[in-house]
Amino acid sequence: MTHQQIEFDRALIQRHDGKGPRYTSYPTADRFGAMAPGNYLGRLAQLQPGTLTHPLSLYFHIPFCDTICYYCACNKIITKDRSRAERYLDYLEQEMDLQCAVLPYKPRVKQLHFGGGTPTFLSDVQFERLMTAIRARFELEPQGEFSIEIDPRKVSVQTVQLLARLGLNRMSVGVQDFDPAVQQAVNRVQSEAETRAVIDAARASGFRSINLDLIYGLPLQTPTRVHDTLARVIDIRPERIALYNYAHMPTRFMPQRRINDHDLPSAEVKLDILQASIEQLLAAGYLYIGMDHFALPDDELAVAQRHGRLHRNFQGYSTHADCDLMAFGVSAIGKVGPSYVQNHKALDEYYAALDAHILPVERGIALNRDDLLRRAIIQSLMCQFEVVFQPFEIAYLIDFSEYFAEELRTLAALEVDGLVKVDRHRIAVTPRGRLLVRSVAMVFDHYLGTAETSAGYSKLI
């Protein structure tokens, strides 16, 4: 299959563009319930050296930013007080100790990601302290994938060089839009020059892959303005580009209330922007990976998709499908075995739990057999745009057509519209349907059938 094929069908998108999950997990995080810290520690304790044939992934959430971006929907704390980061590191080390105490070995780590907030809110000395603490408790594999989210306005060339010396080799750089008027409207003024300076420093320091984050649907954006931003991004030639849809939900995210609704592009203009952007990226040699991600043909994401090894997790698309994820910091979400777990979202509650020497777990979910089956199917749809029945029938001892009879009846309507093709052996998402793959995945989401509303989800397109 040529996974990067994509066909923009405006009428189809308008007919099916509802709201739905992004499926960075299944079940989705809104389905998590109360979970005792001891339950999660029990899961960790089961990861014995003899059974841990594959390495771990680690995630660290650094919540601090010193300025607010109005579009932001992340869990962040706005402050200019750098001493708050020092205290936060104390607690991160306590949390690592509590989780690692139940492991009878020093775990190998294949993936490491720092998100936020702004991870480089930490000073160089503080970041060096954190990496030292991580290496004391985990064995970072020499060929691992170690990434960090970067705000170029806050990072010097010297800091980039330090990050490389500490072992980081992948970088995700926030751009959103290079147009000055759009930047003013979202309170993120960032020149192309300072963005290029960080990327040039990263490449000179040996970073293997650069991702640039862009957003369409921001205030004052027009097709012409976004085309100009994309032209400059393409000239930078990052290995990966994420083109996110701005989800305007000011009732949920207070900073978005500072955005003037009248400045937002209409639904029609947003589709114009998206269609032109996809055409521009494909013409420049990028491949469509899925959802909002594009990559150069020789990037590891594109290679993994061609070989059927692409995966989706809380950081987006990934090349490592088999990693358990240990997560640290306020609001961080981990995945160990057949379970998800999330820390307290409020900093005071996170600190209070650790002060009591209790793991700061607030919520989670233990997956049953049906959850695991549906998770694997949704992964296959989101990453490979197809589901071949036989592997699932062998692994789960089911007759696919019988087990999912109701879902296949629902898919028949999507097949009439041209989103999918279904036969006795597989479901294939068509090039016309790939932008709407979330709609297809939602058919297999057992929990949506019990949901009162999907109002809390973002628009599909």
C-alpha positions as CSV (number, residue, x, y, z in Angstrom):
1,M,0.0,0.0,0.0
2,T,1.2,3.6,-0.8
3,H,0.4,5.1,2.6
4,Q,1.1,8.6,1.7
5,Q,-1.6,8.8,-0.9
6,I,-4.3,11.3,0.1
7,E,-7.2,12.8,-1.8
8,F,-8.9,16.0,-0.6
9,D,-12.6,15.7,-1.0
10,R,-14.2,18.8,0.3
11,A,-17.8,17.6,0.1
12,L,-16.9,14.4,2.0
13,I,-15.1,16.3,4.7
14,Q,-18.0,18.7,5.1
15,R,-20.4,15.8,5.4
16,H,-18.4,13.9,8.0
17,D,-16.5,16.7,9.9
18,G,-18.0,16.1,13.4
19,K,-16.1,15.9,16.6
20,G,-14.1,13.0,18.0
21,P,-11.0,11.7,19.9
22,R,-7.5,12.0,18.6
23,Y,-6.7,8.4,19.8
24,T,-3.4,9.0,21.4
25,S,-4.8,6.2,23.6
26,Y,-7.7,3.8,23.7
27,P,-9.7,4.0,25.9
28,T,-9.2,7.8,25.7
29,A,-8.1,9.8,28.7
30,D,-11.7,11.1,29.4
31,R,-12.6,7.5,30.2
32,F,-10.1,7.2,33.0
33,G,-11.5,6.7,36.5
34,A,-10.1,6.8,40.0
35,M,-7.0,4.5,40.4
36,A,-5.1,3.8,43.6
37,P,-1.3,4.3,43.4
38,G,-0.8,0.8,44.6
39,N,-2.5,-0.6,41.6
40,Y,0.0,1.1,39.3
41,L,3.0,0.0,41.4
42,G,1.7,-3.5,41.1
43,R,1.8,-3.2,37.4
44,L,5.4,-1.9,37.5
45,A,6.4,-4.7,39.8
46,Q,5.3,-7.3,37.2
47,L,7.9,-6.0,34.7
48,Q,10.5,-8.6,35.6
49,P,13.8,-8.6,33.7
50,G,13.1,-11.9,32.1
51,T,9.8,-10.7,30.6
52,L,11.0,-7.2,29.7
53,T,12.3,-8.1,26.3
54,H,11.7,-4.6,25.0
55,P,12.9,-1.3,26.5
56,L,10.9,1.5,28.1
57,S,9.8,4.9,27.0
58,L,10.0,7.8,29.5
59,Y,8.0,11.0,29.5
60,F,8.7,14.1,31.7
61,H,6.2,16.9,31.9
62,I,7.7,20.4,32.6
63,P,4.7,22.6,33.1
64,F,6.3,26.1,33.3
65,C,6.2,28.9,30.7
66,D,7.2,32.5,31.3
67,T,4.6,33.8,28.7
68,I,1.2,32.7,27.6
69,C,0.3,31.7,24.1
70,Y,-3.4,32.4,23.7
71,Y,-4.1,29.3,21.6
72,C,-2.6,26.9,24.1
73,A,-4.6,24.0,25.6
74,C,-1.7,22.4,27.4
75,N,-1.4,21.9,31.2
76,K,1.0,24.8,32.0
77,I,1.9,27.3,34.7
78,I,2.8,30.8,33.7
79,T,5.7,32.2,35.9
80,K,9.0,34.0,35.5
81,D,10.3,32.6,38.8
82,R,13.0,30.1,37.9
83,S,13.3,28.9,41.5
84,R,10.0,27.1,41.0
85,A,11.7,24.7,38.6
86,E,14.3,23.9,41.2
87,R,11.6,22.8,43.6
88,Y,9.8,20.8,40.8
89,L,13.0,18.9,40.1
90,D,13.1,17.8,43.8
91,Y,9.7,16.3,43.4
92,L,10.5,14.7,40.0
93,E,13.4,12.9,41.6
94,Q,11.1,11.7,44.5
95,E,8.6,10.4,41.9
96,M,11.3,8.6,40.0
97,D,12.5,7.0,43.2
98,L,9.0,5.8,44.1
99,Q,8.4,4.2,40.7
100,C,11.9,2.7,40.4
101,A,11.8,1.2,43.9
102,V,9.5,-1.6,42.8
103,L,11.7,-2.5,39.8
104,P,14.3,-5.2,40.6
105,Y,16.6,-4.0,37.8
106,K,17.8,-0.8,36.1
107,P,15.5,-0.4,33.1
108,R,16.7,0.1,29.6
109,V,15.2,3.2,27.9
110,K,14.7,3.4,24.1
111,Q,12.7,6.6,24.1
112,L,12.8,9.7,26.2
113,H,10.6,12.8,25.7
114,F,10.4,16.2,27.5
115,G,7.1,18.0,27.0
116,G,5.3,20.9,28.6
117,G,4.8,23.7,29.2
118,T,8.3,24.7,28.0
119,P,10.9,22.1,29.0
120,T,13.7,24.7,28.4
121,F,12.2,26.8,31.1
122,L,14.8,24.8,33.1
123,S,18.2,26.5,33.2
124,D,21.2,24.7,31.7
125,V,22.3,23.7,35.2
126,Q,18.8,22.5,36.1
127,F,18.5,20.4,32.9
128,E,21.9,18.9,33.5
129,R,20.7,18.0,37.0
130,L,17.6,16.3,35.6
131,M,19.5,14.3,33.0
132,T,22.0,13.2,35.7
133,A,19.1,12.0,37.9
134,I,17.5,10.1,35.0
135,R,20.8,8.4,34.0
136,A,21.3,7.4,37.7
137,R,18.0,5.4,37.6
138,F,17.7,4.3,34.0
139,E,20.0,2.9,31.3
140,L,19.6,5.1,28.2
141,E,20.4,3.0,25.1
142,P,23.1,4.5,22.9
143,Q,20.9,4.4,19.8
144,G,17.8,5.6,21.6
145,E,15.4,8.3,20.5
146,F,15.6,11.2,23.0
147,S,13.5,14.3,22.2
148,I,12.5,17.6,23.5
149,E,9.9,20.3,22.7
150,I,11.6,23.7,22.0
151,D,10.3,27.3,22.1
152,P,13.0,29.0,20.0
153,R,12.4,32.3,21.7
154,K,13.8,30.9,25.0
155,V,16.8,28.8,23.8
156,S,20.4,29.9,23.1
157,V,22.8,28.1,20.8
158,Q,24.8,27.2,23.9
159,T,21.7,25.5,25.4
160,V,21.2,23.5,22.2
161,Q,24.8,22.4,22.3
162,L,24.4,21.3,25.9
163,L,21.2,19.3,25.1
164,A,23.2,17.5,22.4
165,R,26.0,16.7,24.8
166,L,23.5,15.4,27.3
167,G,22.3,12.9,24.7
168,L,19.2,14.5,23.2
169,N,19.0,13.9,19.4
170,R,15.5,14.9,18.3
171,M,13.8,18.3,18.6
172,S,10.2,19.5,18.1
173,V,10.2,23.2,17.4
174,G,7.1,25.3,17.9
175,V,6.4,27.8,15.1
176,Q,2.6,27.9,14.6
177,D,2.9,30.7,12.0
178,F,5.6,33.2,10.8
179,D,3.2,36.0,9.9
180,P,3.7,39.0,12.3
181,A,-0.1,39.8,12.5
182,V,-1.0,36.3,13.4
183,Q,1.8,36.1,15.9
184,Q,0.6,39.3,17.6
185,A,-3.0,37.9,17.7
186,V,-1.9,34.8,19.6
187,N,0.8,36.5,21.7
188,R,3.6,34.5,20.3
189,V,6.0,36.8,18.5
190,Q,8.8,34.7,17.0
191,S,11.1,35.6,14.2
192,E,12.1,33.3,11.4
193,A,15.8,34.2,12.2
194,E,15.7,33.0,15.8
195,T,13.8,29.8,14.7
196,R,16.5,29.1,12.1
197,A,19.3,29.8,14.6
198,V,18.0,27.1,16.9
199,I,17.5,24.6,14.1
200,D,20.9,25.3,12.6
201,A,22.5,24.8,16.0
202,A,20.7,21.5,16.5
203,R,21.8,20.2,13.1
204,A,25.4,21.3,13.8
205,S,25.3,19.6,17.1
206,G,24.2,16.3,15.7
207,F,20.4,16.2,16.3
208,R,19.1,13.5,14.0
209,S,15.6,14.8,13.4
210,I,13.8,18.2,13.5
211,N,10.0,18.5,13.7
212,L,8.2,21.8,13.2
213,D,4.8,22.4,14.7
214,L,2.3,24.6,12.8
215,I,-1.3,25.4,13.4
216,Y,-4.0,26.3,10.9
217,G,-7.2,28.1,11.9
218,L,-5.5,30.8,14.0
219,P,-6.9,34.4,14.1
220,L,-6.1,36.5,11.0
221,Q,-4.8,33.5,9.0
222,T,-5.5,33.5,5.3
223,P,-4.5,31.0,2.6
224,T,-1.9,33.4,1.3
225,R,-0.4,34.0,4.8
226,V,-0.2,30.3,5.6
227,H,1.2,29.5,2.1
228,D,4.0,32.0,2.9
229,T,4.7,30.4,6.3
230,L,4.8,27.0,4.7
231,A,7.2,28.1,2.0
232,R,9.6,29.3,4.6
233,V,9.2,26.1,6.6
234,I,9.8,24.0,3.5
235,D,13.0,26.0,2.9
236,I,14.2,25.0,6.4
237,R,13.5,21.4,5.4
238,P,12.6,19.8,8.7
239,E,12.4,16.0,8.6
240,R,8.9,16.2,10.0
241,I,6.1,18.7,10.0
242,A,2.9,18.7,12.2
243,L,0.1,20.8,10.9
244,Y,-2.5,21.0,13.7
245,N,-6.1,22.2,13.5
246,Y,-6.7,24.9,16.0
247,A,-9.5,23.8,18.3
248,H,-11.1,27.0,19.7
249,M,-12.7,26.0,23.0
250,P,-12.6,29.1,25.2
251,T,-15.0,27.7,27.7
252,R,-12.4,24.9,28.5
253,F,-9.2,26.8,28.0
254,M,-9.1,30.3,29.6
255,P,-6.2,31.7,27.5
256,Q,-8.3,31.3,24.4
257,R,-10.7,33.8,25.7
258,R,-8.2,36.5,24.7
259,I,-8.6,35.5,21.0
260,N,-11.2,37.6,19.2
261,D,-13.7,35.2,17.7
262,H,-14.3,37.5,14.7
263,D,-10.6,37.2,13.7
264,L,-10.9,33.4,13.3
265,P,-11.1,32.1,9.7
266,S,-14.5,30.7,8.7
267,A,-14.9,27.0,8.3
268,E,-14.7,27.4,4.5
269,V,-11.5,29.4,4.7
270,K,-10.0,26.8,7.1
271,L,-10.7,24.1,4.5
272,D,-9.1,26.3,1.8
273,I,-6.0,26.6,4.0
274,L,-5.9,22.9,4.7
275,Q,-6.3,21.8,1.1
276,A,-3.7,24.3,-0.2
277,S,-1.3,23.3,2.7
278,I,-1.5,19.6,1.9
279,E,-0.9,20.2,-1.8
280,Q,2.0,22.4,-1.0
281,L,3.7,19.9,1.3
282,L,3.2,17.0,-1.0
283,A,4.6,19.0,-3.9
284,A,7.6,19.7,-1.8
285,G,8.3,16.0,-1.3
286,Y,6.7,15.3,2.1
287,L,4.7,12.2,2.6
288,Y,1.3,12.2,4.5
289,I,1.8,10.0,7.6
290,G,-1.6,10.5,9.1
291,M,-3.8,12.8,11.1
292,D,-1.8,16.1,10.9
293,H,1.7,14.7,10.3
294,F,4.0,14.8,7.3
295,A,7.6,13.5,6.9
296,L,10.3,13.2,4.4
297,P,10.5,9.8,2.7
298,D,13.7,8.8,4.5
299,D,12.5,9.9,7.9
300,E,12.1,7.0,10.4
301,L,8.3,7.7,10.7
302,A,7.8,7.2,6.9
303,V,10.0,4.1,7.0
304,A,8.1,2.7,9.9
305,Q,4.8,3.2,8.2
306,R,6.1,1.5,5.0
307,H,7.2,-1.5,7.1
308,G,4.0,-1.6,9.2
309,R,5.8,-0.6,12.4
310,L,4.2,2.8,13.0
311,H,2.6,3.4,16.4
312,R,0.5,6.2,18.0
313,N,0.9,7.3,21.6
314,F,0.5,10.4,23.8
315,Q,3.3,12.2,22.0
316,G,1.8,11.5,18.6
317,Y,3.2,9.1,16.0
318,S,6.1,6.9,17.0
319,T,8.4,4.3,15.6
320,H,8.4,2.2,18.8
321,A,5.1,0.2,19.2
322,D,6.3,-2.1,21.9
323,C,7.5,0.3,24.7
324,D,5.8,0.6,28.0
325,L,5.7,4.2,29.0
326,M,6.7,5.5,32.5
327,A,5.6,9.1,32.9
328,F,6.7,11.7,35.5
329,G,5.4,15.2,36.5
330,V,2.1,16.9,37.0
331,S,-0.7,15.6,34.7
332,A,1.7,13.1,33.0
333,I,0.1,9.9,31.5
334,G,1.9,6.6,31.5
335,K,1.1,3.2,30.0
336,V,2.4,0.0,31.6
337,G,1.1,-3.4,30.4
338,P,-2.7,-3.4,30.0
339,S,-3.2,-0.1,31.9
340,Y,-3.0,3.7,31.7
341,V,-2.3,6.0,34.6
342,Q,-2.4,9.8,35.0
343,N,-0.9,12.0,37.7
344,H,-2.6,14.8,39.5
345,K,-3.2,17.8,37.2
346,A,-2.9,20.4,39.9
347,L,0.7,21.1,41.1
348,D,-0.3,21.5,44.8
349,E,-2.0,18.0,44.8
350,Y,1.0,16.5,43.0
351,Y,3.4,17.9,45.6
352,A,1.1,16.9,48.5
353,A,1.0,13.2,47.4
354,L,4.8,13.1,47.1
355,D,5.2,14.9,50.5
356,A,3.2,11.9,51.9
357,H,5.6,9.5,50.0
358,I,2.6,8.4,47.9
359,L,2.8,8.1,44.1
360,P,0.9,11.1,42.7
361,V,-1.5,9.0,40.7
362,E,-5.0,10.4,40.4
363,R,-6.7,8.5,37.6
364,G,-6.3,5.5,35.3
365,I,-7.9,2.5,33.7
366,A,-7.1,-1.2,33.5
367,L,-7.9,-2.6,30.0
368,N,-9.9,-5.7,29.5
369,R,-9.6,-8.1,26.6
370,D,-12.1,-6.2,24.5
371,D,-10.3,-2.9,25.2
372,L,-7.0,-4.4,24.0
373,L,-8.5,-5.8,20.9
374,R,-10.2,-2.5,20.0
375,R,-7.0,-0.6,20.8
376,A,-5.0,-2.7,18.4
377,I,-7.6,-2.2,15.7
378,I,-7.7,1.6,16.2
379,Q,-3.9,1.7,16.1
380,S,-3.9,-0.2,12.8
381,L,-6.4,2.2,11.3
382,M,-4.6,5.4,12.6
383,C,-1.2,4.2,11.6
384,Q,-1.6,1.9,8.5
385,F,-5.0,3.0,7.2
386,E,-6.2,-0.6,7.2
387,V,-7.2,-3.6,9.3
388,V,-6.5,-7.1,8.1
389,F,-8.8,-9.5,9.9
390,Q,-6.7,-12.7,10.2
391,P,-4.0,-11.5,12.6
392,F,-6.7,-10.3,15.0
393,E,-8.6,-13.5,14.7
394,I,-5.5,-15.5,15.5
395,A,-4.3,-13.3,18.4
396,Y,-7.7,-12.9,20.0
397,L,-9.4,-16.2,19.0
398,I,-12.4,-14.5,17.4
399,D,-14.3,-14.5,14.1
400,F,-13.8,-10.9,13.1
401,S,-17.0,-10.6,11.0
402,E,-19.0,-12.1,13.8
403,Y,-17.4,-10.2,16.7
404,F,-17.7,-6.9,14.9
405,A,-20.9,-7.5,13.0
406,E,-22.5,-4.3,14.3
407,E,-19.4,-2.2,13.5
408,L,-19.2,-3.7,10.0
409,R,-22.8,-2.7,9.4
410,T,-21.9,0.9,10.4
411,L,-18.9,0.8,8.1
412,A,-21.2,-0.1,5.2
413,A,-22.6,3.5,5.3
414,L,-19.0,4.9,5.3
415,E,-18.2,2.6,2.4
416,V,-21.1,4.0,0.4
417,D,-19.7,7.5,1.0
418,G,-16.2,6.4,-0.1
419,L,-14.3,6.6,3.1
420,V,-13.4,2.9,3.3
421,K,-13.4,-0.3,1.3
422,V,-14.5,-3.5,3.1
423,D,-14.3,-7.1,2.0
424,R,-14.2,-10.5,3.8
425,H,-10.5,-10.1,4.7
426,R,-9.9,-6.4,5.6
427,I,-10.9,-2.8,6.0
428,A,-9.0,-0.3,4.0
429,V,-9.3,3.5,4.4
430,T,-9.4,5.1,0.9
431,P,-7.2,8.1,-0.1
432,R,-10.4,10.2,0.1
433,G,-11.1,8.9,3.7
434,R,-7.6,9.3,5.2
435,L,-8.2,12.8,6.5
436,L,-11.3,11.4,8.2
437,V,-9.6,8.3,9.6
438,R,-10.8,9.4,13.1
439,S,-14.4,8.9,11.9
440,V,-13.5,5.3,10.9
441,A,-11.7,4.6,14.2
442,M,-14.7,5.9,16.1
443,V,-16.8,3.0,14.8
444,F,-14.7,0.7,16.9
445,D,-14.8,2.9,20.1
446,H,-17.0,1.0,22.5
447,Y,-17.1,3.9,24.9
448,L,-18.5,6.4,22.4
449,G,-21.7,4.3,22.4
450,T,-22.1,5.0,26.1
451,A,-21.1,8.7,26.0
452,E,-23.6,11.4,26.7
453,T,-22.0,13.8,24.3
454,S,-18.9,14.3,22.2
455,A,-18.9,18.1,22.8
456,G,-15.6,17.9,24.7
457,Y,-13.7,16.6,21.7
458,S,-12.1,18.7,19.0
459,K,-13.3,18.9,15.4
460,L,-12.0,16.1,13.1
461,I,-10.8,18.6,10.5
